[in-house]
């Protein structure tokens, strides 16, 4: 079986939405299942739990039975065949989370000398590639645990500078093994992780780059999803290496792992429509239609595209089918929060607590519930608890920043947003939040910087460009503000803020035609938002008549638009339209009501005056006609 998928073209940038080519991908479900089954075993043996779980989820997506006659393409030498008892012992310790102990078992510790826990001795001689990887991975994890413990005990500022205490040792040990060609795919992955977190400037020039090592790892063993994620992180941090990565992974273009990597990168670059195209094709029942990972990613992409109804349905279906799976359920809680569905959000929070009370996603769900109830203190408490579970959980930092903004605690809000940016530089919400915070402080130049960064990350979101336009307007840069608001209009300004702001700027410039056009577009947008909220679609056409305007909710921006349009139509002699727009303000409680009344009186007076002139003219004509008729009826008498 062959399937056609959009892939990145080697001749163009991987970040370009149009950079796709059609490629026929060989697809034999039995062979894919055999490979995943073997990969899952290999990953489990090496303690890569998340990657093993990910591979198992893809196995669940295949609608085929295991065929013993179909063999895997993965070589057998990657399976654990070590006869060294120390390797078995280290494996067991790694599974128990005793990372430093596992590394020490495979280190060169003389029996006659007392071992120190302050430093780790070098690796034991003649270790197999499996044992060497196991020691390096265990030592890396031991260092990460110690770094996290120190981060909890130190201040937020100091925690940024904390490093893995074994990082320097690992760099040199792994480089020696790399030069001796003793690293397998998994040893290369560990080395790539270490290089990724290490400062490049402090390393000798002949040391490889993290992308070079990680590329070697995925090319040798493409089923390690964690290695792909690390490679994506390197690409996101340094756009200059994208071409190198794209060219290097082309030999894997027929492997579905490559497709998932492309979709992940597209999503991280906010190219969600392109990511959705890839995910939806793989959701085909004949491919990986039953994969929980694919269903989750499809829902998350819809969420970022603001297709909340579709995202909610997909996540609820997944939650009903797998209630013990909490991955991305915090996204569902975000949707329920936006929809102000406190009942459903409360039920989701209760379910998550019953599954895993101390999971980061659970804490975020509960935090959203308390936020919806306006209990800011409790919400912040649970977002902080989520970060104790996982300090890199960017969503918790961002949500906590939102709560501090509501509390007007700008310093705490800025620190939370900065942590979110550090955890995930591609999270536009954190950049946007920083812009909002500086805007609250009336530091508009700083706000503009962060809003522009958010707009770069999400160029098709009207809200980002509206915020940029607001900052330019505050800085009295009218022309730049107009350009920003026009960009917002190009991307479906549903809120109508950009149209109203743009109209006001055109008024200030004296461009009445463009101002009227913007105000009319604003009313049209707000009308469709009102109708869609009632009927779940936007097919109803907008007409400037009394019945249509009656369905419009009038708030200050709409009142401003109606009053301006009524004056504009009066000045252009379109008195019927002027009367219609002014009449809609008669029930509005603001000062616009009195101005609308005055304008309507003027129109009625003008109509009455014109009616009087017409009546007098018609009377005079009738008299002349009657006189003419009387002359015709005159009879001459001789």
C-alpha positions as CSV (number, residue, x, y, z in Angstrom):
1,X,0.0,0.0,0.0
2,X,1.2,3.5,-0.8
3,X,0.1,6.8,0.6
4,X,0.6,10.4,-0.7
5,X,1.7,13.0,1.8
6,X,2.9,16.6,1.7
7,X,6.6,16.8,2.5
8,X,9.0,19.6,2.7
9,X,10.8,20.2,-0.5
10,X,14.6,20.1,-0.3
11,X,14.7,23.1,-2.6
12,X,12.8,25.3,-0.3
13,X,12.6,26.3,3.4
14,X,10.9,23.9,5.7
15,X,9.2,26.8,7.4
16,X,7.4,28.0,4.2
17,X,3.7,27.0,4.2
18,X,4.0,26.4,0.4
19,X,7.1,24.3,0.6
20,X,5.5,20.9,0.0
21,X,5.8,18.2,-2.5
22,X,3.8,15.1,-3.0
23,X,5.7,11.8,-2.2
24,X,4.5,8.3,-2.5
25,X,5.2,6.6,0.9
26,X,5.4,2.8,1.0
27,X,3.0,1.8,3.8
28,X,2.8,-1.8,5.0
29,X,1.0,-1.8,8.4
30,X,2.4,-5.2,9.4
31,X,6.0,-4.1,8.8
32,X,5.4,-0.8,10.7
33,X,3.8,-2.8,13.6
34,X,6.8,-5.1,13.7
35,X,9.2,-2.2,13.7
36,X,7.3,-0.3,16.4
37,X,7.0,-3.5,18.6
38,X,10.8,-4.0,18.4
39,X,11.5,-0.3,18.9
40,X,9.3,-0.3,22.0
41,X,11.3,-3.1,23.5
42,X,14.7,-1.4,22.7
43,X,13.6,1.9,24.1
44,X,12.2,0.3,27.3
45,X,15.5,-1.5,27.8
46,X,17.3,1.8,27.7
47,X,15.1,3.5,30.2
48,X,13.6,5.9,27.6
49,X,10.1,5.6,29.0
50,X,8.5,8.5,27.2
51,X,9.8,7.4,23.8
52,X,8.7,3.8,24.5
53,X,5.2,5.0,25.5
54,X,5.0,7.1,22.3
55,X,6.0,4.2,20.1
56,X,3.3,2.0,21.9
57,X,0.7,4.7,21.2
58,X,1.4,4.5,17.5
59,X,1.1,0.7,17.7
60,X,-2.4,1.3,19.1
61,X,-3.2,3.4,16.1
62,X,-2.6,0.5,13.7
63,X,-5.7,-1.4,12.9
64,X,-3.9,-4.7,12.2
65,X,-3.0,-7.9,14.1
66,X,0.6,-9.0,14.8
67,X,1.9,-11.2,12.0
68,X,4.7,-13.4,13.3
69,X,5.9,-14.1,9.8
70,X,6.7,-10.4,9.2
71,X,10.1,-9.4,10.5
72,X,11.3,-6.0,11.6
73,X,13.8,-3.9,9.7
74,X,15.5,-2.9,13.0
75,X,18.8,-4.8,13.5
76,X,19.0,-7.3,16.3
77,X,22.2,-6.0,17.7
78,X,20.3,-3.0,19.3
79,X,18.5,-5.4,21.6
80,X,20.1,-5.9,25.1
81,X,22.5,-8.8,24.9
82,X,25.0,-7.7,27.5
83,X,26.4,-10.5,29.8
84,X,27.9,-8.1,32.3
85,X,26.1,-8.4,35.6
86,X,26.8,-4.7,36.3
87,X,24.7,-3.8,33.2
88,X,21.7,-5.7,34.6
89,X,22.1,-4.1,38.0
90,X,22.5,-0.6,36.4
91,X,19.3,-1.2,34.4
92,X,17.4,-2.1,37.5
93,X,18.6,1.0,39.4
94,X,17.8,3.2,36.4
95,X,14.2,1.9,36.4
96,X,14.0,2.6,40.2
97,X,15.1,6.2,39.6
98,X,18.5,5.7,41.4
99,X,20.4,7.5,38.7
100,X,23.6,8.3,40.4
101,X,23.8,4.8,41.8
102,X,23.3,3.3,38.4
103,X,26.1,5.5,36.9
104,X,28.4,4.5,39.8
105,X,27.9,0.8,39.2
106,X,29.3,1.3,35.6
107,X,32.1,3.6,36.7
108,X,35.8,2.8,37.4
109,X,35.8,2.8,41.2
110,X,38.8,1.0,42.7
111,X,37.7,-1.5,45.4
112,X,40.5,-0.6,47.8
113,X,39.6,3.1,47.7
114,X,36.5,4.6,49.3
115,X,34.1,6.1,46.8
116,X,33.1,9.7,47.1
117,X,29.6,11.0,46.3
118,X,30.9,14.5,45.5
119,X,32.3,13.4,42.1
120,X,31.7,10.6,39.7
121,X,34.7,8.5,38.6
122,X,35.3,7.9,34.8
123,X,33.5,5.1,33.0
124,X,34.8,1.5,33.6
125,X,37.1,0.3,30.9
126,X,35.8,-1.9,28.0
127,X,32.1,-1.0,28.5
128,X,29.8,-2.1,25.7
129,X,28.0,0.6,23.7
130,X,24.9,-0.3,25.7
131,X,26.6,0.0,29.1
132,X,28.4,3.2,28.1
133,X,25.1,4.7,27.1
134,X,23.4,3.5,30.3
135,X,26.0,5.1,32.4
136,X,26.0,8.4,30.5
137,X,22.2,8.6,30.5
138,X,22.0,7.8,34.3
139,X,24.7,10.4,35.1
140,X,22.9,13.0,33.0
141,X,19.6,12.3,34.8
142,X,21.3,12.4,38.2
143,X,22.6,15.8,37.3
144,X,19.2,17.0,36.1
145,X,17.6,15.9,39.4
146,X,20.2,17.7,41.4
147,X,19.8,20.8,39.3
148,X,16.0,20.7,39.9
149,X,16.5,20.3,43.6
150,X,18.8,23.3,43.8
151,X,16.3,25.3,41.7
152,X,13.5,24.6,44.2
153,X,15.7,25.7,47.1
154,X,17.1,28.9,45.4
155,X,15.4,32.1,44.2
156,X,14.0,32.3,40.7
157,X,16.8,34.6,39.5
158,X,19.5,32.2,40.7
159,X,17.8,29.1,39.3
160,X,18.3,30.4,35.7
161,X,22.1,30.1,36.1
162,X,22.0,26.6,37.6
163,X,23.6,23.9,35.4
164,X,23.8,20.1,35.4
165,X,26.8,19.5,37.8
166,X,27.9,16.5,35.6
167,X,27.6,18.4,32.3
168,X,31.3,19.3,31.9
169,X,32.4,15.8,32.7
170,X,29.9,14.2,30.3
171,X,30.9,16.5,27.5
172,X,34.5,15.3,27.6
173,X,33.8,11.7,28.2
174,X,31.3,11.5,25.4
175,X,33.6,13.4,23.0
176,X,36.3,10.9,23.6
177,X,33.9,8.1,22.8
178,X,32.5,10.0,19.8
179,X,36.0,10.4,18.4
180,X,36.7,6.7,19.0
181,X,33.4,5.8,17.2
182,X,32.1,4.0,20.3
183,X,28.7,5.6,20.6
184,X,25.5,3.9,19.3
185,X,22.4,5.8,18.4
186,X,21.4,6.2,22.0
187,X,24.9,7.3,23.1
188,X,24.7,9.9,20.4
189,X,21.3,11.1,21.7
190,X,22.7,11.6,25.2
191,X,25.7,13.5,23.7
192,X,23.3,15.7,21.7
193,X,21.3,16.5,24.8
194,X,24.4,17.5,26.7
195,X,25.7,19.6,23.8
196,X,22.3,21.3,23.4
197,X,22.4,22.5,27.0
198,X,26.1,23.4,27.1
199,X,27.4,26.8,26.0
200,X,28.9,26.4,22.6
201,X,31.4,29.1,23.1
202,X,33.1,27.2,26.0
203,X,33.8,24.1,23.8
204,X,36.8,23.5,21.6
205,X,36.1,24.3,17.9
206,X,36.6,20.6,16.8
207,X,33.7,19.5,19.0
208,X,30.5,18.7,16.9
209,X,27.4,20.7,17.0
210,X,24.3,19.3,18.8
211,X,22.4,19.1,15.5
212,X,25.2,17.1,13.9
213,X,25.1,14.5,16.7
214,X,21.3,14.3,17.0
215,X,21.0,13.9,13.3
216,X,23.4,10.9,13.4
217,X,21.2,9.5,16.2
218,X,17.9,9.7,14.4
219,X,19.4,8.4,11.1
220,X,20.8,5.4,12.9
221,X,17.6,4.7,14.9
222,X,14.6,6.8,13.7
223,X,12.1,5.5,16.3
224,X,13.4,7.5,19.2
225,X,10.8,10.3,19.4
226,X,12.8,12.1,22.2
227,X,15.7,12.5,19.9
228,X,13.5,14.0,17.3
229,X,12.1,16.5,19.9
230,X,15.6,17.5,20.9
231,X,16.5,18.0,17.2
232,X,13.4,20.2,16.8
233,X,14.4,22.2,19.9
234,X,17.8,22.9,18.4
235,X,16.1,24.0,15.1
236,X,13.8,26.3,16.9
237,X,16.6,27.9,18.9
238,X,18.7,28.6,15.9
239,X,17.0,29.1,12.5
240,X,20.4,29.1,10.7
241,X,20.6,25.3,11.2
242,X,17.2,24.5,9.6
243,X,18.6,23.9,6.2
244,X,21.3,21.6,7.5
245,X,18.7,19.6,9.4
246,X,16.2,19.5,6.5
247,X,18.8,18.2,4.0
248,X,20.2,15.7,6.5
249,X,16.9,14.0,7.2
250,X,15.8,13.5,3.6
251,X,16.9,9.8,3.6
252,X,14.1,9.3,6.1
253,X,11.5,11.0,4.0
254,X,9.6,7.7,3.5
255,X,9.5,7.0,7.3
256,X,6.4,8.2,9.2
257,X,8.6,9.5,12.0
258,X,9.9,12.2,9.5
259,X,6.3,13.3,8.8
260,X,5.5,13.6,12.5
261,X,8.8,15.6,13.0
262,X,7.7,18.0,10.2
263,X,4.2,18.4,11.7
264,X,5.7,19.1,15.1
265,X,8.1,21.8,13.6
266,X,5.2,23.4,11.7
267,X,3.1,23.6,14.8
268,X,6.0,25.0,16.9
269,X,6.4,27.7,14.2
270,X,2.7,28.5,14.4
271,X,2.1,27.1,10.9
272,X,-0.9,25.2,12.3
273,X,-2.8,24.8,9.0
274,X,0.2,23.0,7.5
275,X,0.6,20.8,10.6
276,X,-3.1,20.0,10.5
277,X,-2.8,18.9,6.9
278,X,-0.2,16.3,7.9
279,X,-2.0,15.1,11.0
280,X,-5.3,14.7,9.3
281,X,-3.8,12.6,6.5
282,X,-2.2,10.2,9.0
283,X,-5.6,10.0,10.9
284,X,-6.8,7.9,7.9
285,X,-8.2,4.6,9.3
286,X,-5.9,2.7,6.9
287,X,-2.9,4.4,8.5
288,X,-2.6,5.5,12.1
289,X,-6.2,6.5,12.7
290,X,-6.4,5.1,16.2
291,X,-3.3,6.8,17.5
292,X,-4.1,8.8,20.7
293,X,-1.1,11.0,20.0
294,X,-2.4,11.9,16.6
295,X,-5.9,12.6,18.0
296,X,-4.4,14.9,20.7
297,X,-2.2,16.8,18.3
298,X,-5.0,17.3,15.8
299,X,-7.1,18.7,18.6
300,X,-4.3,21.0,19.9
301,X,-3.8,22.4,16.3
302,X,-7.5,23.1,16.0
303,X,-7.3,24.9,19.4
304,X,-4.4,27.1,18.1
305,X,-6.4,27.8,15.0
306,X,-9.3,28.9,17.3
307,X,-11.5,26.2,16.0
308,X,-12.7,25.6,19.6
309,X,-15.8,23.5,18.8
310,X,-13.7,21.0,16.8
311,X,-10.9,20.9,19.4
312,X,-13.4,20.4,22.2
313,X,-15.1,17.6,20.4
314,X,-11.9,15.7,19.7
315,X,-10.5,16.1,23.2
316,X,-13.8,15.1,24.8
317,X,-14.0,12.0,22.6
318,X,-10.5,11.1,23.6
319,X,-11.2,11.7,27.3
320,X,-14.3,9.6,27.1
321,X,-12.4,6.8,25.3
322,X,-9.3,7.0,27.6
323,X,-10.3,8.8,30.8
324,X,-7.0,7.9,32.5
325,X,-5.0,9.7,29.9
326,X,-4.3,13.3,31.0
327,X,-2.1,14.5,28.1
328,X,-3.2,17.9,26.9
329,X,-6.4,17.8,28.9
330,X,-5.3,21.2,30.2
331,X,-6.0,22.4,26.7
332,X,-9.6,21.2,27.0
333,X,-9.8,23.1,30.3
334,X,-8.7,26.3,28.5
335,X,-11.5,25.8,26.0
336,X,-14.1,25.3,28.8
337,X,-12.7,28.3,30.5
338,X,-13.1,30.5,27.4
339,X,-16.7,29.2,27.0
340,X,-17.3,29.8,30.7
341,X,-18.6,26.3,31.2
342,X,-17.9,25.9,34.9
343,X,-20.0,22.7,35.2
344,X,-18.0,20.8,32.6
345,X,-14.7,22.3,33.9
346,X,-15.5,21.2,37.4
347,X,-16.3,17.7,36.2
348,X,-13.0,17.6,34.3
349,X,-11.1,18.8,37.3
350,X,-12.7,16.1,39.5
351,X,-11.9,13.4,37.0
352,X,-8.2,14.5,36.7
353,X,-7.8,14.6,40.5
354,X,-9.1,11.0,40.7
355,X,-6.6,9.9,38.1
356,X,-3.5,11.8,39.3
357,X,-3.8,14.6,41.8
358,X,-0.2,15.7,41.5
359,X,0.1,15.8,37.7
360,X,1.0,19.2,36.1
361,X,-2.0,19.0,33.8
362,X,-4.3,18.3,36.7
363,X,-3.0,21.3,38.6
364,X,-3.6,23.5,35.6
365,X,-7.1,22.2,35.1
366,X,-7.9,23.0,38.8
367,X,-6.2,26.4,38.4
368,X,-8.5,27.2,35.5
369,X,-11.5,26.2,37.5
370,X,-10.6,28.5,40.4
371,X,-9.8,31.3,37.9
372,X,-13.3,31.0,36.3
373,X,-14.7,31.3,39.8
374,X,-12.6,34.5,40.3
375,X,-10.6,32.9,43.1
376,X,-7.2,34.3,42.0
377,X,-5.3,33.1,45.1
378,X,-6.3,29.5,44.7
379,X,-5.7,29.6,40.9
380,X,-2.2,30.9,41.4
381,X,-1.6,28.3,44.1
382,X,-2.4,25.5,41.7
383,X,-0.4,26.9,38.9
384,X,2.6,27.1,41.3
385,X,1.9,23.5,42.3
386,X,2.0,22.5,38.6
387,X,5.4,24.1,38.3
388,X,6.7,22.2,41.2
389,X,5.8,19.1,39.3
390,X,7.4,20.4,36.1
391,X,9.2,23.7,35.9
392,X,9.3,23.6,32.1
393,X,5.5,23.5,31.9
394,X,5.2,26.8,29.9
395,X,1.4,26.8,30.0
396,X,1.4,27.0,33.8
397,X,3.8,30.0,33.8
398,X,1.6,31.8,31.2
399,X,-1.7,31.1,33.0
400,X,-0.1,32.3,36.3
401,X,1.0,35.5,34.5
402,X,-2.7,36.1,33.5
403,X,-3.8,35.8,37.1
404,X,-1.2,38.3,38.3
405,X,-2.3,40.7,35.5
406,X,-5.9,40.4,36.8
407,X,-4.6,41.2,40.3
408,X,-2.6,44.2,38.9
409,X,0.6,42.6,40.2
410,X,2.7,43.6,37.2
411,X,6.1,42.6,38.6
412,X,5.0,39.0,39.4
413,X,3.2,38.9,36.0
414,X,6.3,39.9,34.1
415,X,8.4,37.3,35.9
416,X,5.9,34.6,35.2
417,X,5.7,35.5,31.5
418,X,9.5,35.6,31.2
419,X,9.7,32.1,32.7
420,X,7.2,31.0,30.2
421,X,9.2,32.5,27.3
422,X,12.3,30.7,28.7
423,X,10.5,27.4,28.9
424,X,9.0,27.8,25.4
425,X,10.2,30.7,23.2
426,X,7.5,29.8,20.7
427,X,4.6,30.5,23.1
428,X,3.1,33.7,21.6
429,X,0.8,34.0,24.6
430,X,3.7,34.7,27.0
431,X,5.1,37.4,24.6
432,X,1.7,38.9,24.3
433,X,1.3,38.8,28.1
434,X,4.5,40.7,28.5
435,X,3.3,43.3,26.1
436,X,0.0,43.7,28.0
437,X,1.9,44.1,31.3
438,X,4.1,46.9,29.9
439,X,1.1,48.5,28.3
440,X,-0.5,48.6,31.8
441,X,2.6,50.4,33.0
442,X,2.3,52.8,30.0
443,X,5.7,51.7,28.9
444,X,4.6,51.6,25.3
445,X,7.9,51.2,23.6
446,X,8.6,48.0,25.6
447,X,5.0,46.9,25.0
448,X,5.6,47.4,21.2
449,X,8.7,45.2,21.3
450,X,6.9,42.2,22.9
451,X,3.7,42.7,20.8
452,X,5.8,42.6,17.6
453,X,7.5,39.4,18.7
454,X,4.1,37.9,19.4
455,X,3.0,39.0,15.9
456,X,6.0,37.4,14.3
457,X,5.2,34.1,16.0
458,X,1.5,34.4,15.0
459,X,1.3,36.5,11.9
460,X,-2.2,35.4,11.0
461,X,-3.8,36.4,14.3
462,X,-5.6,39.7,14.1
463,X,-5.3,40.2,17.8
464,X,-1.5,40.4,17.6
465,X,-1.6,43.1,15.0
466,X,-4.3,45.0,16.8
467,X,-2.0,45.1,19.9
468,X,0.9,46.3,17.7
469,X,-1.4,49.0,16.3
470,X,-2.5,50.1,19.8
471,X,1.2,50.5,20.8
472,X,2.0,52.6,17.7
473,X,-1.1,54.7,18.4
474,X,0.0,55.4,22.0
475,X,3.4,56.4,20.6
476,X,1.7,58.9,18.2
477,X,3.0,56.9,15.2
478,X,-0.3,57.2,13.3
479,X,0.9,55.8,9.9
480,X,2.5,52.7,11.5
481,X,-0.7,52.2,13.6
482,X,-2.8,52.3,10.4
483,X,-0.6,49.7,8.7
484,X,-0.8,47.4,11.8
485,X,-4.6,47.7,12.0
486,X,-4.9,47.0,8.2
487,X,-2.9,43.8,8.8
488,X,-5.4,42.9,11.5
489,X,-8.3,43.5,9.0
490,X,-6.6,41.1,6.6
491,X,-6.8,38.3,9.1
492,X,-10.5,38.4,10.2
493,X,-10.7,40.9,13.0
494,X,-13.7,39.2,14.7
495,X,-13.5,41.3,17.8
496,X,-13.9,44.5,15.7
497,X,-11.3,46.4,17.7
498,X,-9.0,47.0,14.7
499,X,-11.8,48.3,12.5
500,X,-13.0,50.7,15.1
501,X,-9.5,52.0,15.9
502,X,-8.7,52.3,12.2
503,X,-11.8,54.3,11.6
504,X,-10.9,56.7,14.4
505,X,-7.4,57.2,12.8
506,X,-9.0,57.8,9.4
507,X,-11.3,60.4,11.0
508,X,-8.3,62.1,12.5
509,X,-6.7,62.3,9.1
510,X,-9.9,63.7,7.6
511,X,-10.4,60.7,5.3
512,X,-14.2,60.3,5.7
513,X,-14.7,57.7,3.0
514,X,-12.3,55.2,4.6
515,X,-13.5,56.0,8.1
516,X,-17.1,55.2,7.0
517,X,-16.0,52.0,5.3
518,X,-14.2,50.9,8.4
519,X,-17.2,51.7,10.7
520,X,-19.5,49.8,8.4
521,X,-17.1,46.8,8.4
522,X,-17.0,47.0,12.2
523,X,-20.8,46.8,12.4
524,X,-20.8,43.9,10.0
525,X,-18.2,42.0,12.0
526,X,-20.1,42.5,15.3
527,X,-23.4,41.5,13.7
528,X,-21.9,38.2,12.5
529,X,-20.4,37.5,15.9
530,X,-23.8,38.1,17.5
531,X,-25.5,35.9,14.9
532,X,-22.9,33.1,15.1
533,X,-23.3,33.0,18.9
534,X,-27.0,32.4,18.5
535,X,-27.1,30.2,15.4
536,X,-23.6,28.6,15.3
537,X,-23.0,29.9,11.8
538,X,-22.2,33.1,10.0
539,X,-24.2,32.7,6.8
540,X,-26.7,35.4,7.5
541,X,-26.0,38.4,5.3
542,X,-25.6,41.9,6.7
543,X,-27.9,44.6,5.4
544,X,-28.1,48.2,6.6
545,X,-31.8,48.2,7.6
546,X,-33.8,48.5,10.8
547,X,-34.4,44.8,11.2
548,X,-30.7,43.9,10.8
549,X,-29.5,46.6,13.1
550,X,-32.0,45.5,15.7
551,X,-30.0,42.2,16.0
552,X,-26.8,44.2,16.7
553,X,-25.7,44.5,20.3
554,X,-24.8,48.2,20.8
555,X,-21.9,49.0,23.0
556,X,-19.7,52.2,23.0
557,X,-17.7,51.2,19.9
558,X,-20.9,50.3,18.0
559,X,-22.6,53.6,19.2
560,X,-19.6,55.5,17.9
561,X,-19.9,53.7,14.5
562,X,-23.6,54.3,14.2
563,X,-23.5,57.9,15.0
564,X,-20.6,58.6,12.6
565,X,-22.4,56.7,9.8
566,X,-25.7,58.5,10.4
567,X,-23.8,61.9,10.1
568,X,-21.9,60.6,7.0
569,X,-25.1,59.5,5.2
570,X,-26.8,62.7,6.0
571,X,-24.0,64.8,4.6
572,X,-24.1,62.7,1.5
573,X,-27.8,63.1,1.0
574,X,-28.6,59.4,1.9
575,X,-31.3,60.4,4.4
576,X,-33.0,56.9,4.6
577,X,-29.7,55.3,5.7
578,X,-29.0,58.2,8.0
579,X,-32.4,57.7,9.7
580,X,-31.9,53.9,10.0
581,X,-28.5,54.2,11.7
582,X,-29.6,57.0,14.0
583,X,-32.8,55.2,15.0
584,X,-30.8,52.3,16.4
585,X,-29.3,54.7,19.0
586,X,-32.7,55.8,20.4
587,X,-32.5,52.9,23.0
588,X,-28.8,53.5,23.8
589,X,-28.3,55.2,27.2
590,X,-25.2,57.2,26.3
591,X,-24.8,60.8,25.0
592,X,-25.0,59.4,21.4
593,X,-28.8,59.0,22.0
594,X,-29.4,62.8,22.2
595,X,-27.2,63.5,19.1
596,X,-29.2,60.8,17.2
597,X,-32.5,62.4,18.3
598,X,-31.3,65.8,17.0
599,X,-30.2,64.3,13.7
600,X,-33.5,62.5,13.3
601,X,-35.4,65.8,14.0
602,X,-33.3,67.5,11.3
603,X,-34.1,64.8,8.8
604,X,-37.8,64.9,9.6
605,X,-37.8,68.7,9.4
606,X,-36.0,68.5,6.0
607,X,-38.4,65.9,4.7
608,X,-41.4,68.0,5.9
609,X,-40.0,71.1,4.3
610,X,-39.5,69.3,1.0
611,X,-43.0,67.9,1.4
612,X,-44.5,71.4,1.8
613,X,-42.8,72.7,-1.3
614,X,-44.1,69.8,-3.3
615,X,-47.6,70.5,-2.0
616,X,-47.6,74.2,-2.9
617,X,-46.2,73.4,-6.4
618,X,-48.9,70.8,-7.0
619,X,-51.7,73.2,-5.9
620,X,-50.5,75.9,-8.3
621,X,-50.4,73.4,-11.2
622,X,-53.9,72.3,-10.5
623,X,-55.2,75.9,-10.6
624,X,-53.6,76.5,-13.9
625,X,-55.0,73.3,-15.3
626,X,-58.5,74.2,-14.1
627,X,-58.2,77.7,-15.7
628,X,-57.1,76.1,-19.0
629,X,-60.0,73.7,-18.8
630,X,-62.5,76.6,-18.2
631,X,-61.1,78.4,-21.3
632,X,-61.7,75.3,-23.4
633,X,-65.3,75.0,-22.2
634,X,-66.1,78.7,-23.1
635,X,-69.0,78.9,-25.7
636,X,-68.9,81.7,-28.2
637,X,-72.3,83.5,-28.7
638,X,-72.6,85.6,-31.8
